[in-house]
Amino acid sequence: MTGTSTPPRRWAAFAAAVGAGVGAGLLGTSLHGHAWYPNGVGSAIPYGAGLALLLLAAVSMFVGLWSRSSWIAVWCGAAAYLTAGLLSLQIGSAGMIFDNIPGRVWLYGIAFTTPLMAWLTWVVLRPRRARRK
């Protein structure tokens, strides 16, 4: 098997990107607030936001490579950003993302990770002849 399957249809790739982005936004939001307290009290190491961004990077790269389009990775990140933005709205006591270090890393990190993964997807998908020049 040479791996020459046809790419998915545009609507299927778009639907997969939006669904994966919403899933990454929900899972990343639930993960971003985790922290490790090495001494029991005192300063914390907020590792959850970094892991949430790693999750988003992996999901958007997977969807982009599966669909063979770097724009699909952008749609995945946009859906994750929209999901996290909606979850950060402080309506009553229902807000899940607060204005603290992990919240800022998660929200601003989505805006940084999305174009980075789209570019990386584009680099991986370039034809081999273009890489040699």
C-alpha positions in Angstrom: 0.0 0.0 0.0 1.6 3.3 -1.1 -0.6 5.7 0.8 -2.1 7.4 -2.3 -5.7 7.5 -1.1 -7.9 10.4 -2.2 -8.2 13.4 0.2 -11.6 13.8 1.9 -14.3 16.1 0.5 -14.1 19.7 1.6 -17.3 19.6 3.7 -16.0 16.5 5.5 -12.6 18.1 6.2 -14.3 21.3 7.4 -16.7 19.4 9.7 -13.8 17.3 11.0 -11.7 20.4 11.7 -14.6 22.2 13.5 -15.4 19.1 15.6 -11.8 18.5 16.5 -11.3 22.2 17.3 -14.3 22.2 19.6 -13.1 19.0 21.3 -9.6 20.4 21.7 -11.1 23.7 23.1 -13.2 21.8 25.6 -10.5 19.4 26.7 -7.8 22.1 26.7 -10.0 24.4 28.9 -10.5 21.6 31.4 -6.7 20.9 31.3 -5.3 24.4 31.4 -5.7 25.1 35.1 -3.7 22.2 36.4 -0.6 23.0 38.4 2.0 21.2 40.4 3.0 22.4 43.8 6.4 20.9 44.5 6.7 21.9 48.1 3.1 21.5 49.0 2.6 25.3 49.4 4.1 28.3 47.9 4.8 28.7 44.2 3.1 26.5 41.6 4.3 25.2 38.2 1.3 25.6 35.8 1.8 22.7 33.4 -1.8 22.4 32.3 -1.8 25.3 29.8 1.3 23.9 28.1 -0.3 20.5 27.8 -3.5 22.0 26.5 -1.5 23.8 23.8 0.3 20.6 22.9 -3.1 18.8 22.6 -4.3 21.6 20.2 -1.1 21.4 18.2 -1.4 17.6 17.8 -5.1 17.7 16.9 -4.7 20.5 14.4 -1.7 18.9 12.8 -3.5 15.6 12.5 -6.5 17.1 10.9 -4.4 19.2 8.5 -2.4 16.2 7.4 -5.4 14.0 7.1 -7.2 16.5 4.9 -3.9 17.5 3.1 -4.7 21.1 3.6 -3.0 23.6 5.9 -6.2 25.7 6.0 -8.0 22.9 7.7 -5.5 23.3 10.6 -6.5 27.0 10.7 -10.2 26.2 11.0 -9.4 23.7 13.8 -7.6 26.4 15.7 -10.3 28.9 15.1 -12.9 26.5 16.4 -10.8 25.9 19.5 -10.3 29.6 20.0 -14.1 30.3 19.7 -14.9 27.5 22.1 -12.3 28.7 24.7 -13.6 32.3 24.2 -17.1 31.3 24.9 -16.0 29.4 28.0 -14.1 32.4 29.3 -17.2 34.6 29.4 -17.9 35.5 33.0 -21.6 35.2 33.0 -22.6 34.9 36.7 -20.3 32.3 38.1 -20.1 30.2 35.0 -16.7 31.3 33.6 -14.2 28.6 33.3 -11.1 30.6 32.1 -10.0 33.4 34.4 -7.6 36.3 34.0 -4.6 34.6 35.5 -1.3 33.1 34.1 -2.7 29.7 32.9 -5.8 31.4 31.4 -3.7 33.9 29.5 -1.2 31.2 28.3 -4.1 29.1 27.1 -6.0 31.9 25.3 -3.0 33.7 23.8 -1.3 30.4 23.1 -4.1 29.2 20.8 -3.6 32.3 18.7 0.2 31.5 18.5 -0.1 27.7 18.0 -2.7 27.8 15.3 -0.7 29.7 12.6 2.4 27.8 13.7 0.7 24.4 13.1 -0.8 25.6 9.8 2.7 26.6 8.6 4.2 23.3 9.8 1.4 21.4 8.0 2.2 23.3 4.9 5.9 22.5 5.1 5.2 18.8 5.6 2.7 18.7 2.7 5.0 20.5 0.1 6.0 18.3 -2.8 9.4 16.7 -2.4 10.9 18.4 -5.5 10.2 21.9 -4.0 12.1 20.9 -0.8 15.3 20.0 -2.8 15.6 23.4 -4.5 
